[in-house]
Amino acid sequence: MWLVLIPGLLEAQTGADKVSIQWKDSVPGDYSFSREWSYNVNVFRNQKGQLVCDGFCDPQLEKLRTKDGIIPVKNRKAYYAAFDTSHFQCNAVISSTMPEFIGSRFFAIRNTGDTFFLKTHGDPANHSWLELTLMGDSVKCNTRLLSISSDKNRHYEFLRGTVELDKNQYARRQLRGKFYLVFRESESGKHMAWEGRMDGKLPEKGKSIPAPGFNLGQ
C-alpha cells in the first residue's frame, strides 16, 4: 500500500504528541482481517508437518529433535510443553513509510486501568514500530526505529493525524476504527506516515493481549 501525505485532510493535533479521537456511530471499512490468526514468528512446519521452532529457540528444544529436525513420538509431549504454538488473533492491518517496516496485522494491547497502550509487534522483518496510548478522548502517538543498518538514533516528531473509533463497539470493549498519522524525522525533516485499521478485543483492567514477535524496547 502506498501512502500519500495530504496535510489538508488531516486534523490538527491537540498537544505536542496527541490527537483527539473522533468518535463515530460506525467506521466503515474492511475488517475481515479480524477473522484471521497466526502463529508466533518462530513457528514453522518441518517436512513431517510438525510445528517446530526455527530461530530464537530455547537450546533445550533442539535436544528433543533428531538431526533431521523431526520430533520423535517419545519427545513430543515435552517439546510442546516447552514450545508455545498459541494462535494470535489478527486485530489490525498496518502500513507505514517508516524505514525497515513491511507491514503488520497485530497490536499488542495493555490495559493499565486508565489507559490502553497499543504497540505494533516486532519480528525479523520489522524494526520500526508504532505506539498509541488511548487516554479518554485523545491518543498519544509515538514511533521509533531500531535499525539493523545503523547504530545512530533517529528521533521522530509527531506532526498531525486522525484517529476514528466506533463508539458503540468501544462500549462493548471492542476496538474498531482507523488512523492516519504523520511524523517528521528531526534531522532530515522527512515525513513518515502510519496508516491502519483496527478491530479486536480490549483487555480487562490490568490485563494484556500479546502479539507475535519480539519486544522492541520499552
Helices and strands as residue ranges (DSSP letters): G 7-9, E 18-24, G 32-35, E 37-38, E 43-45, E 51-53, H 59-62, G 73-75, H 76-82, E 88-89, E 92-96, E 107-111, E 116-120, E 128-135, E 138-145, E 156-166, H 167-171, E 174-185, E 191-201, E 208-209
